Amino acid sequence: MMNYAGLRQERDHLTRNITQFDVGFGQKLFMSCLGEGRPTVILDAPTGATSDVWLPGQLLLASVTRVCVYDRAGLGWSEPAPRLNMSDPGEAAVARTLGPEATGLRMVSDLHRLVTFAHPQERPLVLVGAELGGLVARLYSHLHKEDLAHLVMIDPISETLFSDVSNLNDAERTENPWLGYWYGSVLPSLRLLQVAAMTGLARLGLIFSLMELPHTPEENRSDLDQAKLKHQLCDPFHIQAVIDEHRNMNESLSQLAEVSSSAAFSLSETEVPSTVISGAQFDQHLAPGLNRGWSRAVQDVIQGTGSKHLVISEGDRRGLLTGDLVTQVIAPVIRIVKNWRQQHS
């Protein structure tokens, strides 16, 4: 009870100066924009992560152009997606339009309504998405290609990530370990973290330094950043949104595969220039087989989209967005913005 009382007081304090935008259907999303100029850059976070991971990158880009970060539904300061009653004809029609909660199509719909009606952003957009954010960006490029100037994907999740053979170039036809790892290790770990949050153990763990905060190194965190991260680790509702994004990943990948193969949208990606950025490996803390499987899946994205591929040899997912390498990640985005301006001056 003390934990839940603390969560309410913390949220009231932490959201005092933030703005949520009504995207319709009783839902509000958080978005924050800095800088001026065209094209507008939208930064989308990795799976289960909030816009906080992009703050160093947003500050770098803000000196060049307008750049926005936002939280997907249920994460950070954004409200959860509304639960629609499928037995009601009106709500069922809306649900079919938006797609299931915590899946790629719903995320694209949320983002499009956010930047079009709720908090309009000048077109064209440069979408920069990491992991699941990259999947959302690809789906967006199929469904709303007229909005985009460029697509940048950082270690994007591929629709072939869980496939038995994730790349035809894999001569060994080795078994793909990602499906078992995702649903047998990552999801149970998140559920355990949620139980710790529900019982107040997470708060005790933070008080006694038994839990570490994710994302940025401690010396780079402000007091507000630390307070927000601690609040999210102690909030079972926030962790539920993280779980939902992971649990529904198969559905999101199926949506991407279906939209990509549809004749109505098959030309979208080829008409939108795209760039893939990755580290030498996905995550240095993972087993070699998992890193190889992820790399093969990223190659599928590169081949399927005709993307330019940039490799930051010193980095992995833990350092590309919030570590010392963030400048190298943002540099290609700055070049994309300047090249677009030269071509449209």
C-alpha positions in Angstrom: 0.0 0.0 0.0 2.9 2.4 0.7 4.4 1.5 -2.7 1.1 2.4 -4.5 0.7 5.6 -2.5 4.3 6.5 -3.4 3.6 5.8 -7.1 0.6 8.2 -7.1 2.6 11.0 -5.4 5.6 10.4 -7.7 3.6 10.5 -10.9 1.8 13.7 -9.9 5.2 15.3 -9.2 7.0 13.9 -12.3 4.2 14.8 -14.7 3.6 18.3 -13.4 5.4 19.9 -16.4 4.7 17.4 -19.2 2.0 17.5 -21.8 -0.2 14.7 -23.1 -2.0 14.9 -26.4 -5.5 13.5 -27.0 -5.3 11.1 -30.0 -8.9 10.1 -29.8 -10.9 7.2 -28.5 -10.2 8.3 -24.9 -6.4 8.0 -25.2 -3.6 10.5 -24.5 0.0 10.2 -25.6 3.1 12.0 -24.4 5.3 13.8 -26.9 8.0 16.4 -26.5 9.6 18.4 -29.3 12.7 20.6 -29.5 14.4 22.7 -32.2 13.1 24.2 -35.4 13.5 23.4 -39.1 12.6 20.8 -41.7 12.4 17.9 -42.0 10.9 16.9 -38.6 12.7 14.0 -37.0 10.6 11.6 -34.9 12.6 9.3 -32.6 11.0 6.0 -31.6 12.3 3.9 -28.7 13.3 0.2 -28.5 11.0 -2.6 -27.3 9.5 -1.8 -23.9 11.6 1.4 -23.6 10.4 5.0 -23.1 11.4 8.2 -24.9 14.0 8.8 -22.1 16.5 6.6 -24.0 16.5 9.1 -26.8 17.1 12.3 -24.8 20.8 12.5 -25.5 20.1 12.0 -29.2 17.2 14.5 -29.2 19.5 17.2 -27.7 22.1 16.6 -30.4 19.5 16.9 -33.2 17.7 19.9 -31.8 20.6 22.2 -32.8 20.0 21.2 -36.4 16.2 20.7 -36.9 12.9 20.0 -35.1 13.0 16.7 -33.3 10.3 14.9 -31.3 10.3 12.0 -28.9 7.1 10.2 -27.7 6.1 7.3 -25.5 4.1 4.5 -27.1 0.8 3.6 -25.4 1.1 2.5 -21.8 4.8 3.4 -21.5 6.3 6.3 -19.7 3.8 9.1 -19.5 1.5 7.9 -22.3 -1.9 6.3 -21.3 -2.6 2.7 -22.1 -4.5 1.8 -25.3 -8.3 1.7 -24.7 -9.8 -1.7 -24.3 -12.6 -1.9 -26.9 -15.6 -4.0 -26.6 -15.7 -6.4 -29.6 -19.3 -7.2 -29.0 -20.3 -3.6 -29.6 -20.5 -2.9 -33.4 -19.2 0.6 -33.1 -16.2 -0.3 -30.9 -15.5 -3.4 -32.9 -15.3 -1.3 -36.1 -12.8 1.0 -34.4 -10.8 -2.0 -33.1 -10.6 -3.4 -36.6 -9.3 0.0 -37.8 -6.7 0.5 -35.1 -5.6 -3.1 -34.7 -5.1 -5.1 -31.4 -3.5 -3.3 -28.4 0.3 -3.4 -28.2 0.8 -4.5 -31.8 2.6 -2.7 -34.6 -0.5 -1.6 -36.5 -2.0 0.0 -33.4 1.3 1.8 -32.7 1.4 3.1 -36.3 -2.2 4.3 -35.9 -1.4 6.0 -32.6 1.7 7.7 -34.0 -0.1 8.9 -37.2 -3.0 10.4 -35.2 -0.5 12.0 -32.8 1.5 13.8 -35.4 -1.4 14.6 -37.7 -4.3 15.7 -35.4 -3.3 15.7 -31.8 0.1 17.5 -32.0 0.5 18.3 -35.8 4.1 18.1 -37.1 5.2 19.6 -40.3 5.9 17.1 -43.1 8.1 15.5 -44.3 9.1 13.3 -41.4 12.3 11.4 -40.8 11.4 8.4 -38.7 14.2 7.0 -36.6 13.3 3.8 -34.8 15.3 1.4 -32.7 14.3 -2.3 -32.5 10.5 -2.3 -32.2 10.6 1.3 -33.1 12.2 0.3 -36.4 9.4 -2.1 -37.0 6.8 0.6 -36.4 8.8 2.9 -38.7 8.7 0.3 -41.5 5.0 -0.2 -41.1 4.5 3.5 -41.1 6.4 3.8 -44.4 4.0 1.3 -46.0 0.8 2.9 -44.7 1.8 6.6 -44.8 4.7 6.9 -47.3 3.6 10.4 -48.3 4.6 11.6 -44.8 8.2 10.5 -45.0 11.5 11.8 -46.3 13.7 9.1 -44.9 13.5 6.0 -42.8 16.3 5.2 -40.3 16.3 1.9 -38.4 18.7 1.0 -35.6 19.0 -2.7 -35.0 15.5 -3.2 -36.4 13.4 -6.2 -35.5 12.8 -8.3 -38.6 9.7 -10.3 -39.4 12.1 -13.2 -39.8 13.6 -13.0 -36.3 11.7 -16.0 -35.0 11.9 -18.0 -38.3 13.5 -21.4 -38.3 15.8 -20.2 -41.1 16.0 -16.5 -40.7 18.2 -15.9 -43.8 18.7 -17.8 -47.0 22.4 -17.0 -46.8 22.7 -19.1 -43.6 24.4 -22.1 -45.2 24.5 -24.1 -41.9 20.7 -23.8 -41.5 21.4 -23.6 -37.7 18.4 -23.6 -35.3 17.2 -20.1 -34.5 17.3 -19.7 -30.7 15.4 -16.4 -30.6 11.8 -17.7 -30.2 12.8 -19.8 -27.1 14.9 -16.9 -25.7 12.1 -14.3 -26.2 9.2 -16.3 -24.7 11.2 -18.6 -22.4 13.6 -16.1 -20.9 12.8 -12.4 -21.6 9.1 -12.6 -20.9 9.4 -14.6 -17.6 12.0 -12.1 -16.4 9.7 -9.2 -17.1 6.8 -11.0 -15.2 9.1 -11.5 -12.3 10.0 -7.8 -12.4 6.3 -7.0 -12.4 5.7 -9.2 -9.3 8.5 -7.4 -7.6 6.9 -4.0 -8.4 3.4 -5.2 -7.3 4.7 -6.4 -3.9 7.0 -3.4 -3.2 10.1 -5.5 -3.4 11.4 -3.4 -6.4 11.2 -0.3 -4.2 13.1 -2.0 -1.4 15.7 -3.2 -3.9 16.3 0.3 -5.1 16.4 1.7 -1.6 19.1 -0.8 -0.6 20.9 -0.7 -4.0 20.0 -4.3 -4.8 18.7 -3.3 -8.2 20.4 -1.3 -10.9 18.8 1.4 -13.0 18.8 0.8 -16.8 19.8 3.0 -19.7 22.3 5.8 -19.1 25.4 5.5 -16.9 24.8 6.9 -13.4 27.2 9.8 -13.8 25.1 11.0 -16.8 21.8 11.0 -14.9 20.1 14.0 -13.4 18.1 13.6 -10.3 14.9 13.8 -12.4 16.1 11.1 -14.7 16.8 8.8 -11.7 13.4 9.5 -10.2 11.6 8.7 -13.4 13.5 5.4 -13.8 12.9 4.4 -10.2 9.2 5.2 -10.6 8.9 3.0 -13.7 10.6 0.1 -12.1 8.2 0.3 -9.2 5.1 0.7 -11.4 3.4 -2.7 -12.3 1.2 -0.9 -14.8 4.1 0.5 -16.7 5.8 -3.0 -16.7 2.5 -4.5 -18.0 2.9 -2.3 -21.1 6.5 -3.5 -21.5 5.2 -7.1 -21.2 2.4 -6.5 -23.7 4.9 -5.3 -26.3 7.0 -8.4 -25.9 4.1 -10.8 -25.6 2.5 -9.6 -28.8 5.7 -9.5 -30.8 4.7 -12.5 -33.0 1.5 -10.7 -33.9 3.4 -7.5 -34.8 5.8 -9.5 -37.0 2.9 -11.2 -38.7 1.3 -7.8 -39.4 4.6 -6.5 -40.9 4.9 -9.6 -43.1 1.3 -9.3 -44.3 1.5 -5.6 -45.0 4.9 -6.0 -46.8 3.6 -8.7 -49.1 0.4 -6.8 -49.9 0.2 -5.6 -53.4 -1.4 -2.4 -52.2 1.6 -1.5 -50.1 4.4 -3.4 -51.8 6.1 -0.3 -53.3 6.1 1.8 -50.2 9.5 0.9 -48.8 11.3 1.1 -52.1 9.9 4.7 -52.6 11.1 5.8 -49.2 14.9 6.0 -48.8 16.1 4.0 -45.8 19.2 3.4 -43.7 20.0 0.7 -41.2 22.4 1.3 -38.3 23.8 -1.5 -36.2 26.6 -2.3 -33.9 29.3 -5.0 -34.4 26.9 -7.2 -32.4 23.4 -6.8 -31.1 24.2 -7.3 -27.4 27.6 -8.3 -26.0 25.9 -9.9 -23.0 24.0 -12.4 -25.1 25.2 -15.8 -26.4 26.9 -15.9 -29.8 24.0 -17.8 -31.3 21.6 -15.1 -30.4 23.8 -12.4 -31.8 24.2 -14.3 -35.0 20.5 -14.8 -35.3 19.8 -11.2 -34.8 22.4 -10.1 -37.3 21.0 -12.5 -40.0 17.5 -11.1 -39.4 18.8 -7.5 -39.7 20.3 -8.5 -43.1 16.8 -9.6 -44.1 15.6 -6.1 -43.4 18.5 -4.5 -45.3 17.8 -6.8 -48.4 14.1 -6.4 -48.2 14.2 -2.6 -48.0 17.3 -1.9 -50.1 18.6 0.1 -47.2 22.1 1.6 -46.8 23.9 -0.2 -43.9 26.1 1.6 -41.4 28.0 -0.3 -38.8 29.3 1.2 -35.6 32.0 -1.3 -34.8 32.5 -0.4 -31.1 28.9 -0.6 -30.1 25.9 -2.8 -29.2 22.3 -2.0 -28.3 23.3 -0.9 -24.8 25.6 1.9 -26.0 24.2 3.1 -29.3 21.5 5.3 -27.9 22.6 6.5 -24.5 26.3 5.8 -24.3 29.4 7.5 -25.7 28.5 6.3 -29.2 25.2 8.3 -29.5 27.0 11.0 -31.5 28.0 8.4 -34.1 24.4 7.2 -34.3 23.0 10.8 -34.7 25.6 11.9 -37.3 24.0 10.0 -40.2 20.6 11.5 -39.3 22.1 15.0 -39.3 23.5 14.3 -42.8 20.1 13.0 -44.0 18.5 16.3 -42.8 21.1 18.5 -44.4 21.0 16.5 -47.7 17.2 16.9 -47.8 17.5 20.6 -47.3 20.0 20.9 -50.1 17.8 19.0 -52.5 14.7 21.1 -51.6 16.3 24.6 -51.2 
